[in-house]
Amino acid sequence: MDAESLKRIVYDTLSFDCPVERVTDNIYSLELFHGPTLAFKDVGARFMARLLQYFIKKEGETKEVNVLVATSGDTGSAVANGFLGVEGIHVYVLYPKGKVSPIQECQFTTLGKNITAIEVDGVFDDCQALVKSAFMDEELNNHMKLTSANSINVARFLPQSFYYFNAYARMKALGLADNLVMCVPSGNFGNICSALFGRKMGLPVKRFIAANNANDIFYNYLLSGKYEPKASIQTLANAMDVGDPSNFARIYDLHNGSHEAITEYISGATYKDEQIRATMQQCYNETGYTLDPHGACGYQALKDLLNDGEVGVFCETAHPAKFKEKVDEIIGIDVEIPERLADFMKGTKQSIPLGKDFAGFKKFLMEQ
C-alpha cells in the first residue's frame, strides 16, 4: 500500500471525535463512542472495512470475502455497521443468546444486506471458539475466503491506539500529562492491547490499569503469574464477559513472556455487580456524570489505584443508552436514547439460531 492511500484511509477513519471530559479534580473520562453505533470499536471496524475494501479492489479479488466476528455486545454492532453495504464482503456476527443488551442486538440483527447474525446458544467464549475453529478447518477455507474482524485481527484493534495519543495530546495541552495513568475497561483485551502497542511506539504514558468485571482472569494473572482461563460468567458489564481473552497472548509476547515486565507498569482491578452498581450511583450523585457498567469499572479502578501526584484518564467505551434498562434501574433516571440508537430499534430482528458445536456452524457455512 502506498503512503497516500494509507493516509486517506486513516483520515477517513479518524473523523470521529474523542473528547476528554472532566469528571473530578484528577480523574478524566475519554469518551470513545462517537461513531455510528456509539461504541469505541467503531474506529477499528471502520478502518478495517476501508483497508479490506482497498485490497479487494487492488488485487482484483472476485471471490467474496467472508468476515467472521464473535461478539459479547459492541464488537458485532461496530463491525456490522462498519462493513454494511461494502461490496464483495459478507459479515457473519456470532453472538451469545440472551447475553447482549436489546439495543446492542438490534444494531446487528436488523441490518440485512451483507450482514448475517447468528444467535449461538452459549457464551461469548463459545462464539469465539467457533470463529477460531473455522480458521483452522481446511475444508471450510477451501470452500470460502475467511477473515476476522475481532481483535484477533491486528487490523481491527491497532487503530484504537490513536485514541490514546489523542488523549495524551489533550491532557498535555492542559498541562496534566507528566504523570498520566490510563485505565481501560477490559474483556477480550483488544483495547488495552492497542494502548500498549501505542506505548511501544512512543506514547509517554506512565502506567496502565486493566479494569475487569467479575471475569478476573487477567487480574489473577497479575497477582500470581499464572494464566488460568475459565468459563465466563454473566455480569452487568456484559461486553467484558470473557473467560479466555484472546489478546492476553499478544500482551504476553509483547513483554517476552515476562510477568515482571508486565506488572512493572500494568496493574489490575476487578469488580462484582454490586460494586458496579454502587459506583454508578455514587458517581452520578456526586458529579452528575452517567456511567455505563463498563465505564464504571474504569472509573472505580482509578479511584482505588490512582496515586498522589498522578492524573488518571479512564475510557468510557459505550454510550450509557446502549444499556438503558440497567442504567435507568440503577441510577433512577430515564436515559435519553440518541436518535442513532433509536433508529436501530425500528428494524425487524433477523437472526439464525445455532448451537455451540462446530459441526453445526461448519455445515451452515458450507451451505453458503
Disulfide bonds with the S-S distance in Angstrom:
none
